[in-house]
Amino acid sequence: MIDASLLTFQEDRPNVWTNPLANHGGSVVNTVEEWKSRGLKHIRDVSASQRFILEALHEAGVIDLDKGKGDSCLMHPGTSHDVETCPIAEELLQGMMKMG
């Protein structure tokens, strides 16, 4: 049966001695670099409006803005200041940036 190739005793899994991998070219040198976050550090450096960010956070279910929806300041309904100049909104977003 062996002479007729009906029965073999070869291994079924890869073997580096009987079936070596093809040579993939010369040696390769990889480098490891130190990674430092270059992200924004302050909410004032963000180009998107605070209103857009707060509304996106609200839609994602992270914060609740039901009381101020449609007002000039989403954090303080009925006030005359805008959400872009609101210190509470800035403090909230800055705190979220610090937490990552």
C-alpha positions as CSV (number, residue, x, y, z in Angstrom):
1,M,0.0,0.0,0.0
2,I,2.9,2.4,0.7
3,D,4.5,1.6,-2.7
4,A,1.2,2.3,-4.4
5,S,0.9,5.7,-2.5
6,L,-2.3,4.6,-0.9
7,L,-0.9,4.9,2.5
8,T,1.5,7.6,3.8
9,F,3.0,8.5,7.1
10,Q,3.6,12.2,6.4
11,E,2.6,14.8,8.9
12,D,-0.6,16.7,8.1
13,R,0.6,19.9,9.8
14,P,3.3,22.3,8.5
15,N,6.8,21.3,9.2
16,V,9.7,23.7,8.7
17,W,12.2,20.9,7.9
18,T,10.1,19.2,5.1
19,N,8.2,22.3,3.9
20,P,10.0,25.5,4.8
21,L,8.4,28.8,4.1
22,A,9.6,30.8,1.1
23,N,12.3,33.4,1.7
24,H,10.7,36.8,1.9
25,G,13.8,38.8,1.1
26,G,16.5,40.3,3.3
27,S,16.3,41.1,7.0
28,V,14.0,43.8,8.1
29,V,14.5,46.3,11.0
30,N,11.6,47.7,12.8
31,T,11.7,50.7,15.1
32,V,9.8,51.5,18.3
33,E,8.9,55.1,18.8
34,E,7.7,56.7,22.0
35,W,4.2,58.0,21.4
36,K,3.0,61.1,23.0
37,S,-0.5,62.4,22.8
38,R,-0.6,65.6,20.8
39,G,-4.3,66.0,21.3
40,L,-6.0,69.2,22.2
41,K,-5.4,70.3,25.8
42,H,-8.1,73.0,26.1
43,I,-11.7,73.3,25.0
44,R,-10.9,76.8,23.5
45,D,-8.5,75.1,21.0
46,V,-11.4,72.9,19.6
47,S,-12.7,74.2,16.3
48,A,-16.2,72.8,16.6
49,S,-18.8,74.9,18.4
50,Q,-19.7,74.1,22.0
51,R,-23.3,73.9,20.9
52,F,-22.5,71.2,18.4
53,I,-20.5,69.2,20.9
54,L,-23.1,69.4,23.6
55,E,-25.9,68.4,21.2
56,A,-23.9,65.5,20.0
57,L,-23.2,64.4,23.6
58,H,-26.9,64.7,24.3
59,E,-27.9,62.6,21.3
60,A,-25.4,59.9,22.5
61,G,-27.0,59.9,25.9
62,V,-24.0,61.2,27.8
63,I,-25.6,64.4,29.1
64,D,-29.2,65.7,29.5
65,L,-30.2,68.9,27.8
66,D,-34.0,68.6,27.6
67,K,-34.5,71.7,29.7
68,G,-32.4,74.0,27.5
69,K,-33.1,72.7,24.0
70,G,-33.6,75.6,21.6
71,D,-32.3,78.3,24.0
72,S,-29.3,80.4,23.3
73,C,-27.5,78.6,26.2
74,L,-28.2,74.9,26.4
75,M,-27.1,74.8,30.0
76,H,-29.2,77.8,31.3
77,P,-32.7,78.1,29.8
78,G,-34.0,81.7,29.5
79,T,-30.6,83.4,30.0
80,S,-29.3,86.0,27.6
81,H,-25.8,84.6,27.3
82,D,-24.8,82.1,24.5
83,V,-23.6,78.6,25.0
84,E,-20.3,79.5,23.4
85,T,-19.6,81.9,26.3
86,C,-21.1,79.9,29.1
87,P,-18.6,79.1,31.8
88,I,-20.5,76.0,33.0
89,A,-20.6,74.5,29.5
90,E,-16.9,75.2,29.1
91,E,-16.1,73.7,32.5
92,L,-18.1,70.6,31.7
93,L,-16.4,70.0,28.3
94,Q,-13.0,70.8,29.7
95,G,-13.5,68.2,32.4
96,M,-14.5,65.6,29.9
97,M,-11.4,66.4,27.8
98,K,-9.2,65.9,30.9
99,M,-10.9,62.5,31.6
100,G,-10.2,61.5,28.0
